[in-house]
């Protein structure tokens, strides 16, 4: 797993905290769930994060924003997993919607906050954040240029 270093500091005299990729992912999920809770929606549970992570990592490796390129394959992969799970539990598999938010931005001190702010500032991305769904997958990576790449799936 690719780890990046992210530094936070509010004053010059304070110590610098280094966050792992997992800590940034959790911080971002907390922002999303707080936002949803404030609007009376259920919290999202992380699931199948490897699918979103593969897209974020592909963008970071190329160091190029690819937006939603390959979204149908990611959505199909999620649908296949959920269908297999329902068959194992002898449950009916019904209609499911999959949505995606993607963004990128130059190196910054607080990537979780920056991505969250970009998503709520956009009507389309904000609509996805507020969808009635149970799960989310979050992928985050950083290219050699320092740009951060986020991919979030909702289902």
C-alpha positions in Angstrom: 0.0 0.0 0.0 1.2 3.4 -0.9 1.6 5.8 2.1 2.1 9.5 1.9 3.1 12.0 4.5 0.7 14.8 5.3 1.7 17.5 7.7 -0.6 19.6 9.8 0.5 22.6 11.9 -1.4 25.5 13.2 1.6 27.5 14.5 5.3 27.4 13.9 6.0 26.3 17.5 3.6 23.3 17.5 4.8 19.8 16.5 3.9 18.4 13.1 1.6 15.4 12.9 2.1 12.9 10.1 -1.0 11.0 8.9 -1.1 7.7 7.0 -3.3 7.1 4.0 -5.8 5.2 6.3 -5.9 8.1 8.7 -6.7 10.5 6.0 -9.4 8.1 4.6 -11.0 7.9 8.0 -10.9 11.6 8.5 -12.6 12.1 5.2 -15.2 9.5 6.0 -15.9 11.2 9.3 -16.5 14.5 7.5 -18.9 12.8 5.1 -20.8 11.1 7.9 -21.0 14.2 10.0 -22.4 16.1 7.0 -24.9 13.3 6.4 -25.9 13.1 10.1 -26.5 16.9 10.2 -29.1 16.3 7.4 -30.8 13.3 9.0 -29.2 10.7 6.8 -27.6 7.4 7.9 -23.8 7.1 8.1 -22.0 5.3 5.3 -20.0 2.2 6.0 -16.7 1.6 4.2 -16.9 -1.4 1.8 -14.9 -2.5 -1.2 -12.5 0.3 -0.8 -10.0 -1.5 -3.0 -12.2 -0.7 -6.0 -12.0 3.1 -5.4 -8.4 2.8 -4.4 -7.4 1.2 -7.7 -8.8 4.2 -9.6 -7.2 6.7 -7.3 -3.9 4.9 -7.6 -4.1 4.6 -11.4 -4.6 8.4 -11.6 -1.7 9.0 -9.1 0.6 6.6 -11.0 -0.1 8.4 -14.3 -0.2 11.7 -12.3 -3.1 12.7 -14.5 -6.7 13.3 -13.5 -8.9 10.7 -15.3 -12.2 11.8 -13.7 -14.8 9.0 -14.1 -12.9 7.0 -16.8 -13.8 3.3 -16.1 -16.7 4.1 -13.9 -19.0 1.4 -15.5 -16.4 -1.3 -14.7 -16.2 -0.1 -11.1 -20.0 -0.1 -10.7 -20.2 -3.6 -12.3 -17.6 -4.9 -9.9 -19.6 -3.6 -6.9 -22.8 -5.1 -8.3 -21.1 -8.4 -8.8 -19.8 -8.5 -5.3 -23.2 -7.6 -3.9 -25.0 -10.1 -6.0 -22.6 -12.9 -4.9 -23.2 -11.9 -1.2 -27.0 -12.0 -1.7 -26.8 -15.4 -3.3 -24.7 -16.8 -0.4 -27.3 -15.4 2.1 -30.2 -16.7 -0.1 -31.6 -13.2 -0.4 -33.1 -11.5 -3.4 -30.9 -9.1 -5.3 -32.7 -6.0 -6.3 -32.0 -2.7 -8.0 -28.9 -0.9 -6.8 -27.6 2.5 -7.8 -23.9 3.3 -7.8 -22.6 6.9 -8.0 -19.0 8.3 -8.0 -17.3 11.5 -6.9 -13.7 12.1 -8.1 -11.4 15.1 -7.6 -7.8 16.1 -7.6 -5.8 19.1 -6.3 -2.2 20.1 -5.7 -0.3 19.2 -2.5 -1.9 20.7 0.6 -1.7 20.4 4.3 -5.2 18.8 4.8 -6.3 16.7 1.9 -9.3 15.2 3.6 -10.8 18.7 4.2 -9.8 19.9 0.8 -11.6 17.0 -1.0 -14.6 17.3 1.2 -14.9 21.0 0.5 -14.6 20.4 -3.2 -17.4 17.8 -3.1 -19.9 19.9 -1.1 -19.2 23.0 -3.3 -20.4 21.2 -6.4 -24.1 20.5 -6.7 -23.6 17.2 -8.5 -21.0 15.9 -6.0 -23.1 17.2 -3.0 -26.1 15.3 -4.4 -24.0 12.1 -4.4 -22.9 12.7 -0.8 -26.6 13.0 0.2 -27.9 9.9 -1.6 -29.8 7.3 0.3 -27.3 4.5 0.4 -25.5 2.4 3.0 -22.0 2.0 1.7 -19.1 4.0 0.3 -15.6 3.1 -1.0 -12.9 5.7 -0.8 -9.6 5.7 -2.7 -6.9 8.3 -2.0 -3.4 8.5 -3.5 -0.8 11.0 -4.3 1.2 11.4 -7.5 4.9 12.3 -7.9 3.9 15.9 -8.6 2.3 16.1 -5.1 -1.3 16.1 -6.5 -3.8 14.2 -4.5 -6.4 12.0 -6.2 -9.7 11.0 -4.5 -12.3 8.6 -5.7 -15.5 7.9 -3.7 -18.2 5.4 -4.7 -21.7 5.3 -3.2 -24.0 2.3 -3.2 
